[in-house]
Amino acid sequence: MAIQTRNKRKTDFSMASMSDIVFLLLIFFMLTSTLVAPNAIKLLLPQSNSRTIETPPKITISINKDLNFFLDGVQVSESTLEAGLMQKLPDQESTSIRLEADKTIPVQYVVSVIDIVNTINNTYNTKHKVIMATSPKK
């Protein structure tokens, strides 16, 4: 007499759940990659051999090739740059300010930013410094 079991084991593998997981991961990475991309200002920095590594700057001023000024990524005019800097530097005595200027702009615009910082230093007796961002020479 042959005894048969009622519960038979299936050796099949269903790929349906695997494809669901793959599509969910794909959607997750597509969404997070679009959220992570910063609104970067396109600049072609001047090249230099000197290399000074400093702590991350508190404030970044950028000047692009169209002579637009950006204070921490927000576009400002040259005339409102000093007021914007004063809002960012309320009670700080010494802060490093990173200046990112496109290499094609005239030097006068760089000097104007340095003059604005020096005016703030002289007026409020502070010691803020401007550090010019460069890219390494190839």
Secondary structure in CASP SS format (residue, H / E / C, confidence):
PFRMAT SS
TARGET T0000
AUTHOR 0000-0000-0000
METHOD secondary structure of the structure
MODEL  1
M C 1.00
A C 1.00
I C 1.00
Q C 1.00
T C 1.00
R C 1.00
N C 1.00
K C 1.00
R C 1.00
K C 1.00
T C 1.00
D C 1.00
F C 1.00
S C 1.00
M C 1.00
A H 1.00
S H 1.00
M H 1.00
S H 1.00
D H 1.00
I H 1.00
V H 1.00
F H 1.00
L H 1.00
L H 1.00
L H 1.00
I H 1.00
F H 1.00
F H 1.00
M H 1.00
L H 1.00
T H 1.00
S H 1.00
T H 1.00
L H 1.00
V H 1.00
A C 1.00
P C 1.00
N C 1.00
A C 1.00
I C 1.00
K C 1.00
L C 1.00
L C 1.00
L C 1.00
P C 1.00
Q E 1.00
S E 1.00
N C 1.00
S C 1.00
R C 1.00
T C 1.00
I C 1.00
E C 1.00
T C 1.00
P C 1.00
P C 1.00
K C 1.00
I E 1.00
T E 1.00
I E 1.00
S E 1.00
I E 1.00
N C 1.00
K C 1.00
D C 1.00
L C 1.00
N C 1.00
F E 1.00
F E 1.00
L E 1.00
D C 1.00
G C 1.00
V E 1.00
Q E 1.00
V E 1.00
S C 1.00
E C 1.00
S C 1.00
T C 1.00
L H 1.00
E H 1.00
A H 1.00
G H 1.00
L H 1.00
M H 1.00
Q H 1.00
K H 1.00
L C 1.00
P C 1.00
D C 1.00
Q C 1.00
E C 1.00
S C 1.00
T C 1.00
S E 1.00
I E 1.00
R E 1.00
L E 1.00
E E 1.00
A E 1.00
D C 1.00
K C 1.00
T C 1.00
I C 1.00
P C 1.00
V H 1.00
Q H 1.00
Y H 1.00
V H 1.00
V H 1.00
S H 1.00
V H 1.00
I H 1.00
D H 1.00
I H 1.00
V H 1.00
N H 1.00
T H 1.00
I H 1.00
N H 1.00
N H 1.00
T H 1.00
Y H 1.00
N C 1.00
T C 1.00
K C 1.00
H C 1.00
K E 1.00
V E 1.00
I E 1.00
M E 1.00
A C 1.00
T C 1.00
S E 1.00
P E 1.00
K C 1.00
K C 1.00
END
